[in-house]
Amino acid sequence: MHKICAWCGNNIADSLDSCPGVSHGMCIECEALLIGDKPGSLRHFLDEIDVPVMAIDKEGQLLTANGRVEKLLHKDLHEIENQLSGDFMECAHAQLPGGCRNTTHCPTCTIRKTVMHTYKSGESQTNVETTLYRRTEQGIIPIQLWITTVKSRDVVILRIEEMRAP
């Protein structure tokens, strides 16, 4: 089995086992950029990635995101930092009594399950497909998303590979 970096696509390791296929992780170079010692390096690193990407903590709150997330959501980073994913992504279910994480829909939320699985297990998830029911001025609309998650130290990096509205 080959292991490749989910961020830069470089080969990380070739396994000696007989399993065919590809697994994903994060190479030393990408992790060094992510965990840099300089203030603001996480945001700087995220801004270098040409797709929407964000850092999520163990509670499911947004720590920071790149400018592409701001464009995608039409919100400034300071408006969405420290919010739960259902809140900053405007999930229709997050507006129900109890809010994000506490409605009857939350246990089946693919975004939440994928992020929490990666956080707890350390296993990356690649191109996970889900539908987000997003509240808009026109009402609730289904949005198809494909997401990738990678854990690095104490954060999960959530990357939106593709997003399609009807």
C-alpha positions as CSV (number, residue, x, y, z in Angstrom):
1,M,0.0,0.0,0.0
2,H,1.2,3.5,-0.8
3,K,0.8,6.3,1.6
4,I,0.5,9.8,0.0
5,C,0.2,13.3,1.5
6,A,-3.4,14.4,1.3
7,W,-2.2,18.0,0.9
8,C,0.6,18.1,-1.5
9,G,0.2,14.6,-3.1
10,N,3.8,13.5,-2.5
11,N,4.5,9.9,-1.7
12,I,5.1,9.4,2.1
13,A,5.8,5.7,2.2
14,D,5.6,2.4,0.4
15,S,4.4,-0.3,2.7
16,L,5.9,-3.8,2.7
17,D,2.5,-5.4,3.2
18,S,0.7,-7.0,0.2
19,C,-2.4,-4.7,0.4
20,P,-2.9,-2.8,-2.8
21,G,-4.2,0.7,-2.9
22,V,-3.5,4.1,-1.4
23,S,-3.8,5.6,2.0
24,H,-3.5,9.3,3.0
25,G,-1.7,11.2,5.6
26,M,0.4,14.3,5.9
27,C,4.0,14.6,5.0
28,I,6.6,16.1,7.3
29,E,7.0,19.2,5.1
30,C,3.2,20.0,5.1
31,E,3.0,19.3,8.9
32,A,6.0,21.6,9.5
33,L,4.2,24.4,7.6
34,L,1.0,23.7,9.5
35,I,2.5,23.6,13.0
36,G,5.0,26.5,12.5
37,D,6.2,28.4,15.6
38,K,5.5,31.8,14.1
39,P,2.3,33.6,15.1
40,G,-0.2,33.4,12.3
41,S,1.6,30.6,10.5
42,L,-1.5,28.4,10.5
43,R,-3.6,31.0,8.8
44,H,-0.7,31.8,6.4
45,F,-0.4,28.1,5.5
46,L,-4.1,27.7,5.0
47,D,-4.2,30.7,2.7
48,E,-1.6,29.0,0.5
49,I,-4.0,26.2,-0.3
50,D,-6.2,26.9,-3.3
51,V,-9.4,25.3,-2.0
52,P,-11.5,26.1,1.1
53,V,-9.8,24.7,4.2
54,M,-10.2,25.2,7.9
55,A,-8.8,24.0,11.2
56,I,-11.3,22.5,13.7
57,D,-10.6,21.8,17.4
58,K,-11.7,18.8,19.5
59,E,-15.0,20.5,20.3
60,G,-15.8,20.9,16.6
61,Q,-15.2,24.7,16.7
62,L,-13.5,26.6,13.9
63,L,-10.1,27.8,15.0
64,T,-9.2,29.4,11.7
65,A,-9.7,29.1,8.0
66,N,-8.3,30.4,4.7
67,G,-9.7,33.2,2.6
68,R,-11.4,30.8,0.3
69,V,-13.7,29.8,3.2
70,E,-14.5,33.4,3.7
71,K,-15.4,33.8,0.0
72,L,-17.4,30.6,0.0
73,L,-19.5,31.6,3.0
74,H,-19.5,35.3,2.3
75,K,-18.3,36.0,5.8
76,D,-15.2,37.5,7.4
77,L,-13.1,35.1,9.5
78,H,-13.7,37.0,12.7
79,E,-17.4,36.4,12.2
80,I,-17.1,32.6,12.1
81,E,-14.1,31.8,14.4
82,N,-14.9,29.7,17.4
83,Q,-18.3,28.7,16.0
84,L,-19.4,25.1,15.5
85,S,-19.5,23.9,11.9
86,G,-23.3,23.8,11.8
87,D,-23.4,27.4,12.8
88,F,-20.8,28.9,10.5
89,M,-21.9,26.7,7.5
90,E,-25.5,27.7,8.2
91,C,-26.9,24.2,8.6
92,A,-30.7,24.4,8.8
93,H,-30.7,21.9,11.7
94,A,-28.4,24.1,13.8
95,Q,-31.3,26.6,14.1
96,L,-33.5,24.0,15.8
97,P,-33.9,24.0,19.6
98,G,-30.7,22.8,21.1
99,G,-28.5,24.2,18.3
100,C,-25.6,22.6,16.6
101,R,-24.5,19.3,18.2
102,N,-27.7,19.0,20.1
103,T,-30.5,18.3,17.7
104,T,-31.9,14.9,16.6
105,H,-30.1,15.4,13.3
106,C,-26.6,15.9,14.7
107,P,-25.7,12.2,15.4
108,T,-26.1,11.5,11.6
109,C,-24.3,14.7,10.4
110,T,-21.6,13.4,8.1
111,I,-19.4,16.5,8.5
112,R,-19.5,16.2,12.3
113,K,-19.0,12.4,12.2
114,T,-16.1,12.7,9.8
115,V,-14.3,15.4,11.7
116,M,-14.8,13.6,15.1
117,H,-13.7,10.2,13.7
118,T,-10.5,11.8,12.4
119,Y,-9.9,13.6,15.7
120,K,-10.5,10.5,17.8
121,S,-8.8,7.9,15.6
122,G,-6.2,10.0,13.7
123,E,-7.4,8.4,10.5
124,S,-7.7,10.7,7.5
125,Q,-10.9,10.6,5.5
126,T,-10.7,11.5,1.8
127,N,-13.5,12.8,-0.5
128,V,-16.4,12.0,1.8
129,E,-19.6,12.9,0.2
130,T,-22.4,14.5,2.2
131,T,-25.4,16.8,1.8
132,L,-25.7,20.0,3.9
133,Y,-29.2,21.5,4.2
134,R,-28.2,25.1,4.3
135,R,-30.5,27.9,5.3
136,T,-30.5,30.8,2.8
137,E,-32.6,33.9,2.0
138,Q,-34.4,31.7,-0.5
139,G,-35.2,29.0,2.1
140,I,-33.4,25.7,2.9
141,I,-31.4,24.3,0.0
142,P,-29.4,21.0,-0.2
143,I,-25.7,21.5,-0.9
144,Q,-23.6,18.6,-2.0
145,L,-20.1,18.6,-0.4
146,W,-17.0,16.4,-0.7
147,I,-14.7,16.8,2.3
148,T,-11.3,15.5,3.3
149,T,-10.0,15.5,6.9
150,V,-6.5,15.1,8.3
151,K,-5.5,15.3,12.0
152,S,-2.4,17.2,12.9
153,R,-1.5,17.3,16.6
154,D,-4.6,18.6,18.3
155,V,-6.6,19.9,15.3
156,V,-8.4,18.4,12.3
157,I,-7.9,20.1,9.0
158,L,-11.1,20.1,7.0
159,R,-10.8,20.6,3.3
160,I,-13.8,21.2,1.1
161,E,-12.9,19.4,-2.1
162,E,-16.0,20.4,-4.0
163,M,-19.3,22.1,-3.2
164,R,-22.4,22.0,-5.5
165,A,-25.6,23.9,-5.1
166,P,-28.7,23.0,-7.1
